[in-house]
Amino acid sequence: MTKYTLIGILSCIGGGVLIGFQMLSSVMRSKSFSKSLSLVDLIGEQFVEWVGSLPVSGLERTVETIVNLPLFVILFCVGGLFFVLDYFLGRR
């Protein structure tokens, strides 16, 4: 098992665990995790204000969309990216 595969597996497991906790908290009607977490929720809005100052508007919208995506989607995408990297770079 290569490091790319391991990172991909851990990222997908992390996304699955996050979905599980969010579903459990919605069943328990907890207000702390009732909505999907995003990167903005984790690191704070003041740390992503630089997105508005990007020179290209298409790039600004793309980065803003990625930053506001639910965290489990980002984790699954990163996991898939590392699986693809493993396929192309891990087999020599």
VMD Tcl script that draws the C-alpha trace (Angstrom):
set ca {
  {0.00 0.00 0.00}
  {1.48 3.31 -1.05}
  {1.27 6.58 0.81}
  {-1.20 7.90 -1.77}
  {-3.56 5.01 -1.12}
  {-3.25 5.44 2.63}
  {-4.01 9.17 2.46}
  {-6.97 8.47 0.14}
  {-8.38 5.84 2.48}
  {-7.96 8.04 5.56}
  {-9.57 10.99 3.80}
  {-12.58 8.92 2.73}
  {-12.92 7.42 6.21}
  {-12.77 10.93 7.68}
  {-15.54 12.07 5.33}
  {-17.66 9.07 6.27}
  {-17.13 9.63 10.00}
  {-18.06 13.30 9.57}
  {-21.29 12.37 7.77}
  {-22.06 9.87 10.53}
  {-21.59 12.44 13.28}
  {-23.70 14.99 11.43}
  {-26.49 12.46 10.93}
  {-26.31 11.43 14.58}
  {-26.45 15.02 15.78}
  {-29.41 15.77 13.51}
  {-31.23 12.78 15.00}
  {-30.44 14.06 18.49}
  {-31.51 17.57 17.37}
  {-28.27 19.13 18.52}
  {-27.69 22.70 17.36}
  {-23.88 22.44 17.25}
  {-23.63 20.19 14.17}
  {-27.07 20.65 12.69}
  {-25.66 22.11 9.48}
  {-22.87 20.85 7.27}
  {-19.43 22.02 8.29}
  {-17.33 23.89 5.75}
  {-13.79 25.22 5.72}
  {-15.11 28.67 6.60}
  {-16.74 27.23 9.73}
  {-13.51 25.51 10.78}
  {-10.89 28.19 10.18}
  {-12.99 31.32 10.54}
  {-14.27 33.92 8.15}
  {-11.42 36.33 8.79}
  {-8.92 33.84 7.34}
  {-10.73 33.50 4.02}
  {-11.32 37.19 3.32}
  {-8.42 37.06 0.85}
  {-10.68 35.19 -1.57}
  {-12.50 38.43 -2.39}
  {-9.26 40.10 -3.48}
  {-8.30 37.55 -6.13}
  {-7.58 39.31 -9.44}
  {-9.56 36.96 -11.70}
  {-13.30 36.81 -11.04}
  {-13.64 33.22 -12.30}
  {-10.89 32.11 -9.95}
  {-12.51 34.05 -7.11}
  {-15.85 32.27 -7.63}
  {-14.14 28.87 -7.88}
  {-12.16 29.31 -4.67}
  {-15.22 30.70 -2.88}
  {-17.23 27.66 -3.95}
  {-14.53 25.26 -2.73}
  {-14.19 27.05 0.61}
  {-17.97 26.94 1.17}
  {-18.42 23.28 0.18}
  {-19.38 20.88 2.96}
  {-16.25 19.41 4.52}
  {-17.23 15.79 3.84}
  {-17.43 16.55 0.10}
  {-13.94 18.05 0.21}
  {-12.62 15.01 2.09}
  {-14.15 12.58 -0.43}
  {-12.75 14.62 -3.35}
  {-9.28 14.71 -1.79}
  {-9.51 10.95 -1.23}
  {-10.47 10.40 -4.86}
  {-7.65 12.66 -6.00}
  {-5.11 10.63 -4.03}
  {-6.49 7.38 -5.45}
  {-5.99 8.79 -8.96}
  {-2.49 9.98 -8.02}
  {-1.71 6.50 -6.74}
  {-2.85 4.99 -10.01}
  {-0.61 7.23 -12.11}
  {2.37 7.84 -9.81}
  {2.41 4.87 -7.46}
  {2.83 2.12 -10.07}
  {6.32 2.20 -11.54}
}
mol new
graphics top color blue
foreach p $ca { graphics top sphere $p radius 0.5 }
foreach p [lrange $ca 0 end-1] q [lrange $ca 1 end] { graphics top cylinder $p $q radius 0.2 }
display resetview
